[in-house]
Amino acid sequence: MVTVRLPDQMEAQLQALSEMQNSTKTDIIRSALAEYLEKHLREKNPFELGKDLFGRYGSGDTDRSVSYKARVKKILNEKHAH
């Protein structure tokens, strides 16, 4: 069980809303909290947000991070081959 203390103005607004909707304050708070939790628990981390963009404008080489030494060696050999 959880107890929540609300400022007087918020309590009055909640009371008015519960009367307008013919609902209990508990039902309104429960619904609002469920919506809040759903929104915040499904938020994506930065990696998930950018996942579709990573490599989108790349060179097309899927092994660039693995083959960089070979590429550098090739460039140096071509540059210094006389």
LUMDOVEX-824029 format. One record per residue (C-alpha): residue in one letter; x negated, y negated, z negated; residue number from 1. Coordinates in steps of 0.001 Angstrom, whole numbers. Layout:
ATOM residuo       X       Y       Z num
ATOM       A       X       Y       Z NUM
...
This chain:
ATOM residuo       X       Y       Z num
ATOM       M       0       0       0   1
ATOM       V   -1202   -3507     810   2
ATOM       T     -97   -6783    -714   3
ATOM       V    -511   -9982    1274   4
ATOM       R    -191  -13502     -70   5
ATOM       L    1043  -16042    2445   6
ATOM       P    1022  -19834    2318   7
ATOM       D    4428  -21270    1425   8
ATOM       Q    5034  -22627    4925   9
ATOM       M    4246  -19279    6550  10
ATOM       E    6485  -17491    4054  11
ATOM       A    9346  -19872    4901  12
ATOM       Q    8807  -19344    8644  13
ATOM       L    8749  -15596    8161  14
ATOM       Q   11947  -15745    6132  15
ATOM       A   13661  -17855    8801  16
ATOM       L   12525  -15507   11562  17
ATOM       S   13726  -12446    9671  18
ATOM       E   17154  -14042    9270  19
ATOM       M   17278  -15046   12956  20
ATOM       Q   16332  -11549   14104  21
ATOM       N   18397   -9815   11437  22
ATOM       S   15250   -7914   10475  23
ATOM       T   13175   -7500    7357  24
ATOM       K    9982   -9419    6719  25
ATOM       T    8222   -6073    6378  26
ATOM       D    9321   -4992    9859  27
ATOM       I    8121   -8265   11380  28
ATOM       I    4749   -8057    9624  29
ATOM       R    4359   -4375   10525  30
ATOM       S    5110   -5113   14187  31
ATOM       A    2716   -8062   14300  32
ATOM       L     -49   -6063   12627  33
ATOM       A     441   -3130   15009  34
ATOM       E     145   -5483   17988  35
ATOM       Y   -2975   -7107   16511  36
ATOM       L   -4659   -3768   15823  37
ATOM       E   -3845   -2406   19270  38
ATOM       K   -5341   -5470   20920  39
ATOM       H   -8517   -5517   18867  40
ATOM       L   -9151   -1790   18795  41
ATOM       R   -9025   -1504   22576  42
ATOM       E  -11411   -4407   23195  43
ATOM       K  -14325   -3362   25321  44
ATOM       N  -17948   -3866   24412  45
ATOM       P  -20187   -5932   26727  46
ATOM       F  -21434   -2850   28591  47
ATOM       E  -17902   -1651   29348  48
ATOM       L  -16911   -5130   30547  49
ATOM       G  -19745   -5310   33076  50
ATOM       K  -19952   -1642   34030  51
ATOM       D  -18282   -2192   37411  52
ATOM       L  -20736   -4970   38286  53
ATOM       F  -24009   -3256   37404  54
ATOM       G  -25901   -2444   40579  55
ATOM       R  -23164   -3850   42758  56
ATOM       Y  -25477   -6267   44551  57
ATOM       G  -28580   -4151   44261  58
ATOM       S  -30951   -2856   46857  59
ATOM       G  -29214     455   47245  60
ATOM       D  -32205    2284   45771  61
ATOM       T  -30750    4403   43030  62
ATOM       D  -34125    5322   41555  63
ATOM       R  -35816    1915   41402  64
ATOM       S  -36590    2096   37717  65
ATOM       V  -38126    5553   38122  66
ATOM       S  -40127    4979   41298  67
ATOM       Y  -41534    1513   40592  68
ATOM       K  -45091    2794   40041  69
ATOM       A  -45136    4485   43436  70
ATOM       R  -43779    1339   45116  71
ATOM       V  -46391    -879   43443  72
ATOM       K  -49165    1541   44372  73
ATOM       K  -47976    1580   48008  74
ATOM       I  -47875   -2230   48154  75
ATOM       L  -51364   -2515   46663  76
ATOM       N  -52749     114   49038  77
ATOM       E  -51219   -1683   52040  78
ATOM       K  -52555   -5033   50824  79
ATOM       H  -56087   -3798   50232  80
ATOM       A  -56388   -1334   53124  81
ATOM       H  -58933   -2786   55517  82
